[in-house]
């Protein structure tokens, strides 16, 4: 029975496996079974890819932190939009289309179940998942 050796398809896992293979090769030294590979060509590519993977993971963490901070302020933004809408609808109660000049999406047909605020909030950038 032939055994299969799986190579990960997930890029981070692939880079991690490549670095483990590299480390084993280095620790084996002259007795490494991989000594006949072109390490002068392989080594720089592995090292660069590993560094880029680490940088990508760090940037992803930073991005998640930024989205989290943004999400903390979204309540203020939503309240501001509701308050602004209420003031403007009071002023332009007979001319609701005027709210479009302020950037609001004014719905023509009230039979839809989407409210004016929901339509406005939908146009905001979405929160990070």
N, C-alpha and C positions, 0 to 999 in steps of 0.2 A: 504494500500500500504506500503510495507516494504522499508525503506530507507537503502541505502548502505553507509557504512563508508569505505572510501578508505584509504589504507595504501600505501604510496609511494613506487615505485620500485627503484627510484633513491636513491642510498645509502646516499648521502649527505642530501637529503630531509628526508630520513628515520631517520637519526641520529638527525636532527633538530627537527622533530616531537617528537621523544622519549624524547629529553631534555625539550620540552615544556610540555609534559605530566608529566615528573618528577617535573618540577617547579610548576605546578598546584597542584600536590600531596603534595609537601612541603608547599606551601602557604595555603592549606586547613588544614594541620596539622591533628589533631585527627578526624576531620570530613571528611577526604578524603575517597572517595569511594574505593580507591585503597589500603587502609591500610592493607588489608588482603593478599596482594601479598607479596612474600618473598623478601623484600627490602634489606635484608642483602646480598642476592645473586645478586639481580638485580643492586643495586647501583654501586658496583665496576665495573661491566661490562659496564654500561652506561657511567660512568665517563671515563673509559679507552678508550672506543670507540670514545667518543666525543673528547678526547685529540688527538687520532690518526687521526681523521678526520681533526682537525685543523692543525696538523702537515702536513698531506698530501696536504692540500690546500696551506699551506705556501711553501712547497717544489715545488708544481706545479707553483706557482708564481715565485719562484726563477729560476726554469727551463726555464720558458718563458723568463725571463730576460736574462738568459745565451744565449738562442737561438737568442734573439734579438741582443745582443752584437756580437755574432758570425756572424750573417747575415750582420751586418754593415761592417765587414771585408771581406766579400766574394768577393766584387768587386776587391780588391787587389789580392786575391787568383786567381780569374779568369784571371785577366790581367797577373799575373805571369805565369800561365799555358799556355796562348796564346803566350806570349813572349818566353817562354822556348821551346814550340813546334816549333815556327818559327825559332829559332836559330838551333835547332836540325834537322829540315827538310832541312834547308840550308846546314848543314854539311853532312847529310846522305840522300841527295836527291835521290841517286840511291839505297839506302839500307834502305827504310822506316821501315823495321822490326826492325832495331836497336833502334828505339824509344821505343820499348817494354822493352828494358833493363832499360829504364828510368821510366817505370811504365805506359806508355801510351798504350792505347788499339788501335792497328793498324788494320784497317779494310782491308781485302783482296780484297773485291769487291767494286769498286767505284760507281757501279750503284745504290747502296743504297743511300738514301737521307740524311743519318746521316753523318755529317762531323766528322773529327778526333777530333776536340775540343768538339763537342756535345757528342761524345762517352766518352771522358775523363771526362767531367763535369758530365755526368750521374753517374759515379762511385763515385762522392763526396757525403757525407751525405746530405740528403735533408733538406731544410729549414723547420722550424716549421710552422705549419698552424695556 
